[in-house]
């Protein structure tokens, strides 16, 4: 028998998974991927940064990677339920994965009242703004280096994939 879930129970499930992850020593984030048509849960993942030492092992990234290891190349036809509005890294990953809809429990502001996960070049509050700054004004130092033909890999890819 196929079990379907409501958006309310799924978002609550993401919060419960995040709470369980904190109890197990992890960070307070979870991601649930649901088949939009059947309502079945396709995959559940939690933030694995503390457990793995991989700074990119956020819940959304972990879910996408684990699904990719099973042969799924995108989230077409799926809805995603997450504990909080995604960080810029996860937001970018979700744009690439292209789910039908993303639902979240906490806003950035609500999360920021109780949690800070910044780094050397940003805080939770300033992270999103970094992307809109001109390269020379971003906190993370960038320098474009001169090479003989910097576009060669991109031209080769286009040549091989436009045939």
C-alpha positions as CSV (number, residue, x, y, z in Angstrom):
1,X,0.0,0.0,0.0
2,X,1.4,3.4,-1.0
3,X,1.6,5.9,1.9
4,X,1.1,9.5,1.0
5,X,1.9,12.4,3.2
6,X,0.6,16.0,3.5
7,X,2.9,19.0,3.1
8,X,2.3,19.7,6.8
9,X,3.4,16.2,8.0
10,X,6.4,16.3,5.7
11,X,7.7,19.7,6.9
12,X,7.2,18.5,10.5
13,X,9.1,15.3,9.6
14,X,12.0,17.4,8.4
15,X,12.0,19.2,11.7
16,X,11.9,15.9,13.6
17,X,14.8,14.5,11.5
18,X,16.8,17.7,12.3
19,X,16.1,17.4,16.0
20,X,17.2,13.7,15.9
21,X,20.4,14.8,14.0
22,X,21.2,17.3,16.8
23,X,20.6,14.6,19.4
24,X,23.1,12.4,17.6
25,X,25.7,15.2,17.5
26,X,24.9,16.6,14.0
27,X,23.7,20.0,12.8
28,X,20.0,21.1,12.9
29,X,19.1,20.5,9.2
30,X,17.2,17.8,7.3
31,X,15.9,17.3,3.7
32,X,13.1,15.1,2.5
33,X,12.6,14.5,-1.2
34,X,9.0,13.4,-2.2
35,X,7.6,12.1,-5.5
36,X,5.1,14.8,-6.4
37,X,2.7,12.4,-8.2
38,X,2.6,9.5,-5.7
39,X,3.3,11.4,-2.5
40,X,5.9,8.8,-1.5
41,X,9.1,9.8,0.2
42,X,12.0,9.2,-2.3
43,X,14.8,10.0,0.2
44,X,15.5,11.5,3.5
45,X,18.9,13.1,4.5
46,X,20.3,15.1,7.4
47,X,23.2,17.5,7.5
48,X,26.4,15.3,7.8
49,X,29.0,18.0,8.3
50,X,29.8,17.1,11.9
51,X,29.7,13.4,11.3
52,X,31.8,13.4,8.1
53,X,34.0,16.4,8.4
54,X,32.8,17.4,4.9
55,X,31.8,21.1,5.0
56,X,29.6,20.5,1.9
57,X,27.6,17.7,3.4
58,X,24.6,19.9,4.1
59,X,21.2,18.0,4.1
60,X,20.2,19.1,0.6
61,X,23.6,18.3,-0.9
62,X,23.7,15.0,0.9
63,X,20.2,14.1,-0.4
64,X,21.2,15.0,-4.0
65,X,24.4,13.1,-3.8
66,X,22.8,10.0,-2.3
67,X,20.1,10.0,-4.9
68,X,22.7,10.5,-7.7
69,X,24.5,7.4,-6.4
70,X,21.3,5.5,-7.0
71,X,21.1,6.8,-10.6
72,X,18.8,9.8,-10.2
73,X,20.3,12.8,-12.1
74,X,17.8,15.5,-11.0
75,X,14.8,16.2,-8.8
76,X,12.3,16.6,-11.7
77,X,8.9,15.5,-10.5
78,X,9.9,15.9,-6.8
79,X,9.1,18.3,-4.1
80,X,11.7,19.0,-1.4
81,X,11.0,19.7,2.3
82,X,13.8,21.3,4.3
83,X,14.2,22.6,7.9
84,X,15.3,26.1,6.9
85,X,15.6,28.3,3.9
86,X,18.7,27.0,2.1
87,X,22.2,28.5,2.4
88,X,23.6,29.8,-0.9
89,X,25.4,26.6,-1.6
90,X,22.3,24.5,-1.1
91,X,20.2,27.0,-3.0
92,X,22.5,26.7,-5.9
93,X,22.4,22.9,-5.7
94,X,18.6,23.0,-5.6
95,X,18.5,25.2,-8.7
96,X,20.7,22.7,-10.5
97,X,18.6,19.7,-9.3
98,X,15.4,21.5,-10.3
99,X,12.7,20.1,-8.0
100,X,9.1,21.2,-8.7
101,X,8.8,23.0,-5.3
102,X,10.8,23.6,-2.2
103,X,9.1,23.9,1.2
104,X,10.9,25.2,4.3
105,X,10.1,25.5,8.0
106,X,12.3,28.4,9.3
107,X,13.2,31.6,7.6
108,X,16.8,32.8,7.5
109,X,15.9,35.3,10.2
110,X,14.2,32.7,12.4
111,X,17.3,30.4,12.0
112,X,19.6,33.3,12.8
113,X,18.0,34.0,16.1
114,X,19.3,30.7,17.5
115,X,22.0,29.4,15.2
116,X,25.2,30.8,13.6
117,X,27.1,28.7,11.0
118,X,29.3,31.4,9.5
119,X,32.9,31.0,8.5
120,X,36.0,33.0,8.0
121,X,34.6,35.2,5.2
122,X,30.9,35.4,6.1
123,X,28.2,35.0,8.7
124,X,24.7,33.6,8.2
125,X,23.5,37.2,8.0
126,X,26.0,38.3,5.4
127,X,26.5,35.2,3.3
128,X,23.7,35.8,0.8
129,X,25.0,39.4,0.2
130,X,28.5,38.2,-0.7
131,X,27.2,36.8,-4.0
132,X,25.9,40.1,-5.2
133,X,29.1,42.1,-4.6
134,X,31.5,42.7,-7.4
135,X,34.4,40.2,-7.3
136,X,36.9,42.8,-6.0
137,X,34.6,43.6,-3.0
138,X,33.8,40.1,-1.9
139,X,35.4,39.0,1.4
140,X,36.8,35.8,-0.1
141,X,39.9,36.9,-2.1
142,X,39.7,36.1,-5.8
143,X,42.3,36.7,-8.5
144,X,41.9,35.8,-12.2
145,X,45.2,34.4,-13.5
146,X,46.4,34.8,-17.1
147,X,46.6,31.6,-19.1
148,X,47.1,31.1,-22.8
149,X,43.6,29.9,-23.6
150,X,41.2,30.0,-20.6
151,X,38.2,29.1,-22.7
152,X,39.6,26.0,-24.4
153,X,37.8,23.5,-22.1
154,X,34.5,25.1,-22.6
155,X,34.9,25.3,-26.4
156,X,35.9,21.6,-26.5
157,X,32.8,20.7,-24.4
158,X,30.5,22.7,-26.7
159,X,32.1,21.1,-29.8
160,X,31.6,17.5,-28.4
161,X,28.1,18.1,-27.2
162,X,26.6,20.1,-30.1
163,X,27.0,17.3,-32.7
